[in-house]
Amino acid sequence: MDIKVKSKVFYPSHGAGWVRRQKEIEFGGEKKKYFEFELINNPITISTPIENIKELGIRPVLSGKEIRDLIRGLKKDLYRDPGTKDFNSLMKVIEEEEEKASVEGNIEIIKICNHVIRTRNKEGRLIPVTIEKQLDKAINDISGELAVSEGNSLEKAKATFRRITGLETPED
């Protein structure tokens, strides 16, 4: 994995951003090299030991074309039955997709959440806040990766996501 200063990256627990600089931090008498990350969806800066990059799942962002090609499928295939109505089992299915830390995993989360929302609406049941938050996070992660990949603002990437998929984005 070739991540260095100025790399465009996806940090699974924080979203897309850039490696802004490399620094050395001494902690407990031991010096380690760190990358400092700036994230598009989050105003904080995160420093991570370079030796931990791989195990944290930090990866280069996909190209804008790859992301656009992947999300086009949502226009035709918006729902995925997770195979369970049990909430804890449902959350395990979502967590498995989340652990992939990929655009494809986020697309699956969107499909699962849309299925749950559609099913619960038909049944006249409330939509769990957790499902709404998971849906928003998946859309934000994809939009953020698209923005970083193409050097655009998050707002412009969300507009592109809406245009391609027909889905609303968080804060619309």
URPENOR-V348841 format. One record per pair of residues at least 12 apart in sequence whose C-alpha atoms are under 10 Angstrom apart, sorted by the first residue. I is the first residue (numbers start at 1). J is the second residue. D is the distance in whole Angstrom. If there is no record, write none. Layout:
i:I j:J d:D
i:I j:J d:D
This chain:
i:1 j:53 d:9
i:1 j:54 d:8
i:1 j:58 d:9
i:1 j:59 d:8
i:1 j:60 d:8
i:2 j:59 d:9
i:2 j:60 d:8
i:3 j:18 d:10
i:3 j:19 d:8
i:3 j:35 d:9
i:3 j:50 d:9
i:3 j:53 d:9
i:3 j:54 d:10
i:3 j:58 d:9
i:3 j:59 d:8
i:3 j:60 d:7
i:4 j:18 d:9
i:4 j:19 d:7
i:4 j:20 d:9
i:4 j:21 d:8
i:4 j:22 d:8
i:4 j:35 d:8
i:4 j:50 d:9
i:4 j:60 d:10
i:5 j:18 d:8
i:5 j:19 d:5
i:5 j:20 d:6
i:5 j:21 d:5
i:5 j:22 d:7
i:5 j:35 d:8
i:5 j:36 d:9
i:5 j:37 d:9
i:6 j:18 d:6
i:6 j:19 d:5
i:6 j:20 d:6
i:6 j:21 d:7
i:6 j:22 d:10
i:6 j:37 d:9
i:7 j:19 d:5
i:7 j:20 d:8
i:7 j:21 d:10
i:7 j:37 d:10
i:7 j:59 d:10
i:7 j:60 d:7
i:7 j:61 d:9
i:8 j:20 d:9
i:8 j:37 d:10
i:8 j:38 d:10
i:8 j:39 d:10
i:8 j:59 d:9
i:8 j:60 d:6
i:8 j:61 d:6
i:8 j:62 d:9
i:8 j:145 d:9
i:8 j:148 d:7
i:8 j:149 d:7
i:8 j:150 d:10
i:8 j:151 d:10
i:9 j:37 d:9
i:9 j:38 d:10
i:9 j:39 d:9
i:9 j:58 d:7
i:9 j:59 d:5
i:9 j:60 d:4
i:9 j:61 d:5
i:9 j:62 d:9
i:9 j:145 d:8
i:9 j:148 d:8
i:9 j:149 d:9
i:10 j:39 d:9
i:10 j:57 d:8
i:10 j:58 d:6
i:10 j:59 d:5
i:10 j:60 d:6
i:10 j:61 d:6
i:10 j:62 d:9
i:10 j:101 d:8
i:10 j:102 d:9
i:10 j:103 d:10
i:10 j:141 d:9
i:10 j:142 d:10
i:10 j:144 d:9
i:10 j:145 d:7
i:10 j:148 d:9
i:10 j:149 d:10
i:11 j:37 d:9
i:11 j:39 d:9
i:11 j:53 d:9
i:11 j:56 d:8
i:11 j:57 d:7
i:11 j:58 d:5
i:11 j:59 d:7
i:11 j:60 d:9
i:11 j:61 d:9
i:11 j:101 d:8
i:11 j:141 d:10
i:11 j:145 d:10
i:12 j:56 d:7
i:12 j:57 d:6
i:12 j:58 d:6
i:12 j:59 d:8
i:12 j:98 d:8
i:12 j:99 d:8
i:12 j:100 d:9
i:12 j:101 d:5
i:12 j:102 d:8
i:12 j:141 d:9
i:13 j:56 d:9
i:13 j:57 d:9
i:13 j:58 d:9
i:13 j:98 d:9
i:13 j:99 d:9
i:13 j:101 d:8
i:13 j:141 d:10
i:14 j:37 d:10
i:14 j:38 d:10
i:14 j:39 d:7
i:14 j:40 d:9
i:14 j:41 d:8
i:14 j:42 d:7
i:14 j:44 d:10
i:14 j:46 d:9
i:14 j:58 d:10
i:14 j:141 d:9
i:15 j:38 d:10
i:15 j:39 d:7
i:15 j:40 d:7
i:15 j:41 d:7
i:15 j:42 d:8
i:15 j:58 d:10
i:15 j:101 d:9
i:15 j:137 d:9
i:15 j:138 d:10
i:15 j:140 d:8
i:15 j:141 d:6
i:15 j:142 d:9
i:15 j:143 d:10
i:15 j:144 d:7
i:15 j:145 d:7
i:16 j:37 d:9
i:16 j:38 d:9
i:16 j:39 d:6
i:16 j:40 d:6
i:16 j:41 d:7
i:16 j:42 d:9
i:16 j:58 d:10
i:16 j:59 d:9
i:16 j:60 d:9
i:16 j:61 d:7
i:16 j:140 d:9
i:16 j:141 d:7
i:16 j:142 d:9
i:16 j:143 d:9
i:16 j:144 d:6
i:16 j:145 d:5
i:16 j:146 d:9
i:16 j:147 d:8
i:16 j:148 d:7
i:16 j:149 d:9
i:17 j:37 d:7
i:17 j:38 d:5
i:17 j:39 d:4
i:17 j:40 d:5
i:17 j:41 d:8
i:17 j:42 d:9
i:17 j:45 d:10
i:17 j:60 d:10
i:17 j:61 d:9
i:17 j:144 d:8
i:17 j:145 d:8
i:17 j:147 d:9
i:17 j:148 d:6
i:17 j:149 d:9
i:18 j:35 d:10
i:18 j:36 d:8
i:18 j:37 d:6
i:18 j:38 d:5
i:18 j:39 d:7
i:18 j:40 d:8
i:18 j:60 d:9
i:18 j:61 d:10
i:18 j:148 d:8
i:18 j:149 d:10
i:19 j:35 d:6
i:19 j:36 d:6
i:19 j:37 d:5
i:19 j:38 d:7
i:19 j:39 d:9
i:19 j:46 d:10
i:19 j:47 d:9
i:20 j:35 d:7
i:20 j:36 d:6
i:20 j:37 d:6
i:20 j:38 d:6
i:20 j:39 d:10
i:20 j:45 d:9
i:20 j:47 d:10
i:21 j:34 d:8
i:21 j:35 d:6
i:21 j:36 d:5
i:21 j:37 d:8
i:21 j:38 d:9
i:21 j:47 d:9
i:22 j:34 d:6
i:22 j:35 d:5
i:22 j:36 d:6
i:22 j:37 d:9
i:22 j:47 d:9
i:22 j:48 d:10
i:22 j:49 d:10
i:22 j:50 d:9
i:23 j:35 d:6
i:23 j:36 d:7
i:23 j:47 d:9
i:23 j:48 d:10
i:23 j:49 d:9
i:23 j:50 d:10
i:24 j:49 d:9
i:25 j:47 d:10
i:25 j:49 d:9
i:32 j:48 d:10
i:32 j:49 d:7
i:32 j:50 d:8
i:32 j:51 d:9
i:33 j:47 d:10
i:33 j:48 d:8
i:33 j:49 d:6
i:33 j:50 d:6
i:33 j:51 d:8
i:34 j:46 d:10
i:34 j:47 d:6
i:34 j:48 d:5
i:34 j:49 d:4
i:34 j:50 d:5
i:34 j:51 d:8
i:34 j:52 d:9
i:34 j:53 d:10
i:35 j:47 d:6
i:35 j:48 d:5
i:35 j:49 d:6
i:35 j:50 d:6
i:35 j:51 d:10
i:35 j:53 d:9
i:36 j:48 d:7
i:36 j:49 d:9
i:36 j:50 d:9
i:39 j:144 d:9
i:39 j:148 d:9
i:40 j:140 d:10
i:40 j:141 d:10
i:40 j:143 d:10
i:40 j:144 d:6
i:40 j:145 d:9
i:40 j:147 d:8
i:40 j:148 d:7
i:40 j:153 d:8
i:40 j:154 d:7
i:41 j:137 d:10
i:41 j:140 d:8
i:41 j:141 d:8
i:41 j:143 d:9
i:41 j:144 d:7
i:41 j:145 d:10
i:41 j:154 d:8
i:56 j:101 d:10
i:57 j:99 d:9
i:57 j:100 d:9
i:57 j:101 d:7
i:57 j:102 d:10
i:58 j:101 d:8
i:59 j:101 d:9
i:59 j:102 d:9
i:60 j:145 d:10
i:60 j:149 d:9
i:61 j:102 d:9
i:61 j:103 d:9
i:61 j:144 d:10
i:61 j:145 d:6
i:61 j:146 d:8
i:61 j:148 d:8
i:61 j:149 d:6
i:61 j:150 d:10
i:62 j:102 d:9
i:62 j:103 d:8
i:62 j:145 d:7
i:62 j:146 d:8
i:62 j:148 d:9
i:62 j:149 d:7
i:62 j:150 d:10
i:63 j:145 d:9
i:63 j:146 d:8
i:63 j:148 d:9
i:63 j:149 d:6
i:63 j:150 d:7
i:64 j:145 d:8
i:64 j:146 d:6
i:64 j:147 d:8
i:64 j:148 d:9
i:64 j:149 d:6
i:64 j:150 d:6
i:64 j:151 d:9
i:64 j:157 d:10
i:65 j:146 d:9
i:65 j:149 d:9
i:65 j:150 d:9
i:66 j:103 d:9
i:66 j:146 d:9
i:66 j:149 d:10
i:67 j:103 d:7
i:67 j:104 d:9
i:67 j:142 d:8
i:67 j:143 d:9
i:67 j:145 d:8
i:67 j:146 d:7
i:67 j:149 d:9
i:67 j:161 d:10
i:68 j:142 d:10
i:68 j:146 d:8
i:68 j:160 d:9
i:68 j:161 d:8
i:68 j:164 d:8
i:68 j:165 d:9
i:69 j:164 d:9
i:70 j:103 d:8
i:70 j:104 d:7
i:70 j:107 d:8
i:71 j:103 d:8
i:71 j:104 d:9
i:71 j:106 d:10
i:71 j:107 d:7
i:71 j:142 d:9
i:71 j:161 d:8
i:71 j:164 d:7
i:71 j:165 d:7
i:72 j:161 d:9
i:72 j:163 d:10
i:72 j:164 d:6
i:72 j:165 d:6
i:72 j:166 d:10
i:73 j:107 d:9
i:73 j:164 d:9
i:73 j:165 d:8
i:74 j:107 d:8
i:74 j:108 d:9
i:74 j:110 d:9
i:74 j:111 d:8
i:74 j:164 d:8
i:74 j:165 d:6
i:74 j:166 d:8
i:74 j:167 d:9
i:75 j:162 d:10
i:75 j:163 d:10
i:75 j:164 d:7
i:75 j:165 d:5
i:75 j:166 d:6
i:75 j:167 d:8
i:76 j:165 d:9
i:76 j:166 d:10
i:77 j:111 d:8
i:77 j:165 d:10
i:78 j:107 d:9
i:78 j:108 d:9
i:78 j:110 d:8
i:78 j:111 d:5
i:78 j:112 d:9
i:78 j:113 d:10
i:78 j:114 d:7
i:78 j:115 d:8
i:78 j:165 d:9
i:78 j:167 d:9
i:79 j:107 d:10
i:79 j:108 d:8
i:79 j:109 d:9
i:79 j:110 d:8
i:79 j:111 d:4
i:79 j:112 d:6
i:79 j:113 d:8
i:79 j:114 d:6
i:79 j:115 d:5
i:79 j:116 d:9
i:79 j:117 d:10
i:79 j:118 d:9
i:80 j:107 d:10
i:80 j:108 d:7
i:80 j:109 d:9
i:80 j:110 d:9
i:80 j:111 d:5
i:80 j:112 d:5
i:80 j:113 d:8
i:80 j:114 d:8
i:80 j:115 d:6
i:80 j:116 d:9
i:81 j:111 d:8
i:81 j:112 d:6
i:81 j:113 d:9
i:81 j:114 d:9
i:81 j:115 d:6
i:81 j:116 d:8
i:81 j:119 d:10
i:82 j:94 d:9
i:82 j:108 d:10
i:82 j:109 d:10
i:82 j:111 d:9
i:82 j:112 d:6
i:82 j:113 d:9
i:82 j:115 d:8
i:82 j:116 d:9
i:83 j:112 d:10
i:84 j:116 d:10
i:85 j:116 d:9
i:85 j:119 d:10
i:87 j:128 d:9
i:87 j:131 d:10
i:90 j:112 d:9
i:90 j:113 d:10
i:90 j:116 d:9
i:90 j:131 d:10
i:91 j:130 d:9
i:91 j:131 d:9
i:91 j:134 d:10
i:93 j:108 d:10
i:93 j:109 d:9
i:93 j:112 d:9
i:94 j:106 d:9
i:94 j:108 d:8
i:94 j:109 d:6
i:94 j:110 d:9
i:94 j:112 d:8
i:94 j:113 d:9
i:94 j:131 d:9
i:94 j:134 d:8
i:95 j:109 d:9
i:95 j:134 d:10
i:96 j:109 d:10
i:97 j:109 d:7
i:98 j:134 d:9
i:98 j:138 d:9
i:101 j:141 d:9
i:102 j:138 d:10
i:102 j:141 d:9
i:102 j:142 d:9
i:102 j:145 d:10
i:103 j:138 d:8
i:103 j:139 d:10
i:103 j:141 d:8
i:103 j:142 d:6
i:103 j:143 d:10
i:103 j:145 d:8
i:103 j:146 d:10
i:104 j:142 d:9
i:105 j:138 d:9
i:105 j:142 d:10
i:106 j:134 d:9
i:106 j:135 d:9
i:106 j:137 d:8
i:106 j:138 d:5
i:106 j:139 d:7
i:106 j:140 d:9
i:106 j:141 d:8
i:106 j:142 d:7
i:107 j:135 d:9
i:107 j:138 d:7
i:107 j:139 d:8
i:107 j:142 d:8
i:108 j:138 d:9
i:109 j:131 d:9
i:109 j:134 d:7
i:109 j:135 d:7
i:109 j:136 d:10
i:109 j:137 d:9
i:109 j:138 d:7
i:109 j:139 d:9
i:110 j:131 d:9
i:110 j:132 d:10
i:110 j:134 d:8
i:110 j:135 d:5
i:110 j:136 d:8
i:110 j:137 d:9
i:110 j:138 d:6
i:110 j:139 d:7
i:110 j:167 d:10
i:111 j:135 d:9
i:112 j:131 d:9
i:112 j:134 d:10
i:112 j:135 d:9
i:113 j:127 d:10
i:113 j:128 d:10
i:113 j:130 d:10
i:113 j:131 d:6
i:113 j:132 d:7
i:113 j:133 d:9
i:113 j:134 d:7
i:113 j:135 d:6
i:113 j:136 d:10
i:113 j:138 d:10
i:114 j:131 d:9
i:114 j:132 d:9
i:114 j:135 d:8
i:116 j:128 d:9
i:116 j:131 d:8
i:116 j:132 d:10
i:117 j:131 d:8
i:117 j:132 d:8
i:132 j:170 d:10
i:133 j:170 d:9
i:135 j:169 d:9
i:135 j:170 d:9
i:136 j:168 d:10
i:136 j:169 d:7
i:136 j:170 d:6
i:136 j:171 d:9
i:137 j:169 d:10
i:137 j:170 d:8
i:138 j:169 d:10
i:138 j:170 d:10
i:139 j:158 d:8
i:139 j:161 d:8
i:139 j:162 d:10
i:139 j:167 d:9
i:139 j:168 d:9
i:139 j:169 d:7
i:139 j:170 d:7
i:140 j:154 d:9
i:140 j:157 d:9
i:140 j:158 d:8
i:140 j:161 d:10
i:140 j:169 d:8
i:140 j:170 d:7
i:142 j:157 d:9
i:142 j:158 d:9
i:142 j:161 d:8
i:143 j:155 d:9
i:143 j:156 d:9
i:143 j:157 d:5
i:143 j:158 d:5
i:143 j:159 d:9
i:143 j:160 d:8
i:143 j:161 d:7
i:143 j:162 d:10
i:143 j:169 d:9
i:144 j:156 d:10
i:144 j:157 d:7
i:144 j:158 d:8
i:145 j:157 d:9
i:146 j:158 d:9
i:146 j:160 d:9
i:146 j:161 d:9
i:147 j:160 d:9
i:155 j:169 d:10
i:158 j:170 d:9
i:158 j:171 d:10
i:158 j:172 d:9
i:159 j:172 d:10
